[in-house]
Amino acid sequence: MNKVAFITGGTRGIGRQIAITLANAGYDVAVNYRTENEDLLVTKSEIEKCNVKCLPVQGDVSSFEDSQNMVKQVIEQLGRIDVLVNNAGITKDTLLMRMKKEDFEDVLQVNLVGTFNVTKTVIPYMMKQKEGRIINLSSVVGISGNAGQANYAASKAGIIGFTKSLAKEVGSRNILVNAVAPGFIETQMTDVLKEDIKEEIKKTIPLKRMGTVEDVANVVKFLASNESSYITGQVIQVDGGMLM
């Protein structure tokens, strides 16, 4: 019986690559999405090429009820959850002086509260199994801060505190909880940047390039594997050395 991974926000960008990478490693994969879209069909097709099961589950992680329903579906149809990857997230960037109250609250609700909602629902199952891996997607912005991203940075910093606290709570049950903090990664979100801005960004990175979604997904695969069995409560930066 294959192990099962559940990835939130798993139909595009980093989330999609994590889903495909874990499928290639032999996991059955449940992929969360909010609305029907072409990205979902492409992701499902890529996962199924790996000869594993793919279960799309619709829901909004910012809703506790949705989170409960999604986890219930995964357990009922795939039998268990061995790896939870909390990847779903949004941005609403602007300077604090211009930021609407709703822009701050919405980003916190999806990124941070969403991570709580899904994790809170999955934890009892992992406790019964007496094993599990929880991998939370943070960001280097949650460590360094960034002008124009007070809401996003606060949410990603909160995920780091959440990760470390939970790791201490559930370590005795062989549940490992870690965070991955990507730097500048080539995705649809960074594609909109002008070339001169991208070049300026690369100058701040010792490796002189942006990361790829594969760079992030490979770290997640490692943290999901038995090879990381003595690692918990850590924040692994995938940033080409940008923050040291």
Secondary structure, DSSP 8 states (H G I E B T S, - for coil): ---EEEETT-SSHHHHHHHHHHHHTT-EEEEEESS--HHHHHHHHHHHTTTS-EEEEE--TT-HHHHHHHHHHHHHHHS--SEEEE---------TTT--HHHHHHHHIIIIIHHHHHHHHHHHHHHHHT-EEEEEE--THHHH--TT-HHHHHHHHHHHHHHHHHHHHHGGGTEEEEEEEE-SB-SHHHHTS-HHHHHHHHHTSTTSS-B-HHHHHHHHHHHHSGGGTT--S-EEEESTTS--
